[in-house]
Amino acid sequence: MIRTSNRWLWQTVFVVILALLMTGLYQASQSINYNWQWHRVLPFIVDTTPKEFRAQGDGTVQINADNSITINLDYSNVPQQIPAYDTRRVQQGDLVFEGDVVASSDQWTIGPVTLGLWVTLKISVLSLFFAIILGLMAGLMRISHNPVTKNLAFLYVEIIRGTPLLVQIFIVYFFLGTIFDLERFTAGVVALSIFTGAYIAEIIRAGIQSIPPGQMEAARSLGMSYPKAMMYVILPQAFKRTLPPMAGQLITLIKDSSLVSVISITDLTKAGREVISGSFATFEVWFVVAGLYLLLTTSLSWAVQRIEKRLASSD
């Protein structure tokens, strides 16, 4: 047991090491002579640029009693109406020309990076759901006494784990997607689910086989059928043991979801590339993208830790 004084000492050492690392990172960033412009990234996350109302032609400004703006156009019998705004930039009787800013309205819109984050979150959650179902089925087939189901599961696991995810994405999209008319998003979910399901199957198989055989024998002696014994006795114990490696595999899935950008799914990674091509803020954008991925994986890790603590307290 570490004493309180020693604990504070080691916490101080940790803080010092972290400060040294941050200092080294800052000095390294200065040595490359790069002009950091973090403010250019914010509009791609949440754009707060006011919406501008411009004159559609040359004319005269008229301020109405309800504070709305009417522009009587010189070359049109239909005046331009601006009923609502936040800031007015003209006065009664002002002459305006086509393209002049007459008023503006405060607003905020979701930027492309935030939209990419939403796509990544959606594709990750759907892939997690189907991967767990597929992995559970394949894991149970792997320990089956039926040679057909056992060999099928073995073949599935070995093929998927023996080929790169990028190749599988291309096969699913260009081959299966052509046969079954799959959209890009659906093809991405299918590829990620199949790939992750093979690894989850092995995790579940190892978790089930780590339970002493006496547990199944005891459940069967109480009159339980094999499926009931597996569901109510074996799987709950295996779930506790497989939770840490399962969490690691699910975190890996979130990071692997960046590969779906190769089939033109505008996820977080592809959105980052598109933003860089327009803003040229290369380092800033990639640091933000990395931070958002870290936010997703850390949230999942925190949720798994909470589940682990709850399961430990219930023992």
Buried (B, 14 or more C-beta within 10 A) or exposed (E): EEEEEEEEEEEEEEEEEEEEEEEEEEEEEEEEEEEEEEEBBBBBBEBEEBEBBBBBBBBBBBBEEEEBBBBEBEEEEEBBEBEEBEEBBBEEEBEBEEEBBBBBEEEEEEBBBBBBBBBBBBBBEBBBEBBBEBBBBBBBBBBBEEEEBBEBBBEBBEEBEEEEBEEBBBBBBEEBBEEEEBEBBBBBBBBBBBBBBBBBBBBBBBBBEEBEEEBBEEBBEEEBEEEEBBEEBBBEBBBBBBBEBBBBBBBBBBBBBBBBBBBEBBBBBBBBBBBBEEBEBEBBBBBBBEEBBEEBBEEBBEEBEEBBEEEEEEE
